[in-house]
Amino acid sequence: MLPLGFLFVGSIGVTSVGIKACQKLTENQDTPSPSNPHKKTTIGKVKSEKTNSLSTDLRHQQMADISSSTTDNDEIREFDQETNYYLSISSVGLGLATAGSLVFPPLSLLSVPVSMYVSLPIFHDVYRGIVQERKLKVSVIDSIGIIGGLFSGYYFVTALATFVYYSAAKLLIKTRNTTRKTLINVFTEQPRSVWLLKDGTELEIPLHELCVGDIIVVNAGEIIAADGIIAEGMATIDQHALTGEAQPYEKGVGEQVLAASIVLAGQIYIQVEKTGTETIAAQIGEIINHTANFELSLQTRGEKVAEKTVLPTLAAGTLALVTLGRYSSVAVFSANFAEVIKVINPIGMLNFLNLASQDGILIKDGRSLELLNQIDTVVFDKTGTLTQEQPHLGNIYTCNGVKENDLLTYAAAAEYKQNHPIARAIVQGANERTLNLPEIDDSQYEIGYGIKVKITDQLIRVGSIRFMEMEGIAIPGEIHKLQHSSHEQGYSTVYVAIDQQLGGMLELQPTIRPEAKHIIRQLRQRNLSIYIISGDHEHPTKQLAEELGIDHYFANTLPQDKANKIEQMQTEGKSVCFVGDGINDSIALKKANVSISLRGASTAATDTAQVILMDQTLTKLEQFFELAQYFDKNQKTGLATTLVPGVLCVGGIFFLHFGILSSMMFYNVSAIAGIGNALSPLLKKAPEKVVAPTN
């Protein structure tokens, strides 16, 4: 029979609370709309009222399609319309049965054909299950309960049950759709129009007319509409929707900005690189939309669990019929908990995807939430995972009478305009020593295997040992020995020559992520085995393992061999989580039971990992383990809150002579608790809105 708890609190209370909770969370995640519109003509001059375009454009529709591709398709809409139809008719039947019970008894008889009519889809499902699918579905129990209730004279209870059935279906649809929109809309939020800079004038154009290469102007409080590079200006930008980071960033000329980010302060001119569905935000929205489909497998699993209760319930109902009579038999069918399981599993899954999204954890494969609780081994790739991409300046070795600071000054001046990690490390080292960098003659600036620049009439060469040899620069034997020692320790070296003599060598050492030690310590507290896998030499890999407190490591491992190492561990009975580069380590990631990448938003669409930490740090790794643990607990609690009361209820019928009403009222607790448990992730605090400062 159908759980009646959905009516008293489910239909009125739980439905209301659940939908309001979803709506509240959605409101909390809404990004501020563009600041008060105004019309612009020329930069920094005339500004007047701007009006948002209300017309629907093609690109905005494409973005909407991403968020509605599974919730608003024809099949879902048809099911929603059918549910609304039968819910309204069942409410009429419930009204007649109620009036018959309280005012005029013959009215109860009028509810019988109504109850039978709204039960036709249930009867049809019984037929489809037995005749076409050759199995007994949960609808068998429902139909027996309905027919048994009518023949036993429980017209009000039967009308109530059918009303509750469609109320539960409506609750599922509303909660699922609301949660999906909360998940995806944050990535598809776009302004209807943008300000285009053309011939020194700012023109308002519809978003769908925006093209790659255009320059757009974005002011404080406005949403960035496209991916691009800042061509002019500086701004404080909130990109929480993409990375989960609460801290806004200051960005200036040459830096990348992403659609769905918000300009909190400042004004920037952006050269557009990607628009519409090509933006990273839209791709992430599509990924989450795809991941949310994992709820279908959970619903199928819930149905399978529910179907396993059919035969035991039929047996118990038959036994009750023989030993206690038809009223007790109907009570047994009324105590079946199966319908609740079908409802709570998908809702719970969607809400946990929501939580992960809020925390900057992009889950591409929903199975990872379940599998993570089975993990006993975590394998970290070394370079770029436990260490940062940018190294730091270590020792400075000089020769031919050159001073350390002079050597570093020449190197930093030459590398100043470069943006690769080694150049940034050298410049940062010079900044830490507060060195003043001289001006460079751009006409003498050459980049090849190394860099050649003119500084105060001196020719400065910066590059590898191969570059120095190509330029005819002699390398002293002492420097050769130091280079060999640095290489053995896994350090990089950069040579600096002044005119025709070598000035010295800079040693660049890997930078351990500042959060790495703390994260490793947290994982060890979970009794997980931790490994490092690296292509580096034995010494630097061992040194890093000792510094981080990691017991196991693999050194000198080629990229193609990483997958073999993981497979070997799995053969030994280990369940492996691999944390590495989502693109370069793709084979190893696919082999692992759970795979996690730190590459962030920019490569989310091509990243092969199941999970992406959007802030590109290890900080959220422990949070993901906690989330998976919470998910597992929530799923088990949901099963217990529906299974245990159902079993106790059947026991009460046989030994305490529970009747139909007592059975249903007892079961109310399980129905309400199951739905409440599925909605409980929404009670976690959502991130606060970031409000743009007012001028």
VENMO-V672019 format. One line per field, one symbol per residue. ss: DSSP state (~ for helix, > for strand, _ for the rest). phi: phi as a letter, one per 20 degrees, with the letter a starting at -180 (. if undefined). psi: psi as a letter, one per 20 degrees, with the letter a starting at -180 (. if undefined). A space follows every 50 residues. Layout:
ss = ???
phi = ???
psi = ???
This chain:
ss = ____~~~~~~~~~~~~~~~~~~~~~~~~~________>>>_>____>>>_ _______~~~~~~~~~~~_____~~~~~~~~~~~~~~~~~~~~~~~~~~~ ~~___~~~~~~~~~~~~~_~~~~~~~~~~~~~_____~~~~~~~~~~~~~ ~___~~~~~~~~~~~~~~~~~~~~~~~~~~~~~~~~~~____>>>>>>__ >>>>>>~~~_____>>>>>___>___>>>>>>>>>>>>_~~~~_____>> >____>>____>>>>>>>>>>>>>_~~~_~~~~~~~~~~~~~_~~~~~~~ ~~~~~~~~~~~~~~~~~~~~~~~__~~~~~~~~~___~~~~~~~~~~~~~ ~~~~~~~~__>>>___~~~~~~~~__>>>>>~~~~~>____>>>>>>>__ ___~~~~~~~~~~~~_____~~~~~~~~~~~~_________~~~_>>__> >>>>>__>>>>>>_~~~~~~______~~~~~~~~~~~~___>>>>>>>__ >>>>>>>>>__>___~~~~~~~~~~___>>>>>____~~~~~~~~~~~__ _>>>____~~~~~~~~~~~~~____>>>>>_____~~~~~~__>>>>___ ~~~_______>>>_______~~~~~~~~~~~~~~~~~~~~~~~~~~~~~~ ~~~~~____~~~~~~~~~~~~~~~~~~~~~~~~____________
phi = .efeffegdffeefgfffffffffffffefeffgfgfbedccgmdfccfd dffefedffffffffffdfdedffffffffffffffffffffffffffff fddcggffffffffffffegffffffffffeeelbeeffffgffffffff feneffffffffffgfffffgffffffffffgfeffedfbffbceeeclm dedecfgfefcfnfdddcdgneefebfadfeanbbecedggedmefffde ccgneeccgneceebnbcddefdbclfeffffffgfffffffffgfffff ffffffffeffgffffffffffedofffffffffefefffgfefffffff ffffgffgemdeeecffffffffefccdddfffndedefefcfdfdddbl meegffffffffffegeecegfffffffffffeleeeffdfgfdeccbfb cccdclmdeddcreffffffemefdfgffgffffffffeneeccdcddld cfeqcddddgdfgfeffffffffffemeeccdcbeffgfffffffffemd ecbcdldfgfefffffffffffnedddddaefdfdgfffffffccccdfn ffdgfdfeffccefemcegefffffffffffffffffffffdffffffff ffffddlfeffffffffggfffffffffeggffffffffedffee
psi = rppihhfghghgggggggghgghghgghipqqrqrpqqpqgqpjdppapp pppiqprgghhghhhgijhhhjrggggghgggghghghhhhghhgghghh hhfohhhhhhighghggiighghhhgggggggilqorhhggghgggghgg hijmgggghgghghghgggggggggggggghgghhhijpqqhrropoolj qpppqqhiipqpiqpqpprpiqppiqqapohqrqqppokhhhijphprqp qapiqqqqqirpohqapqppophqrciiqhghhgghghgghhihhhhhgg ghhgghhiigghggghggghgghirhghghhghijpjhhgghghghgggh hhhgggghjkooohohhhhghhiipippppqfpifhqrhpaqpcqoprrk jpqghgghggghghihiqjrggghgggghhhhjlqpprqpohijoppdia ppqpoljpoppparhhgghhikppoqhghgghgggghhjjqqqpqpqodj qphappppqqopphiggggggghhijkqppqppqirrgghggggghhikp hqqprkoqgiighhgghghhhjjqopppoboighkhghhhhqgpppqjia hhkhhipiqhppohjkrihjghhgggghggggggghggghihgghgghgg hhghhjlqaggggghhiggggghgghghihhhiqpqqqqopqqq.
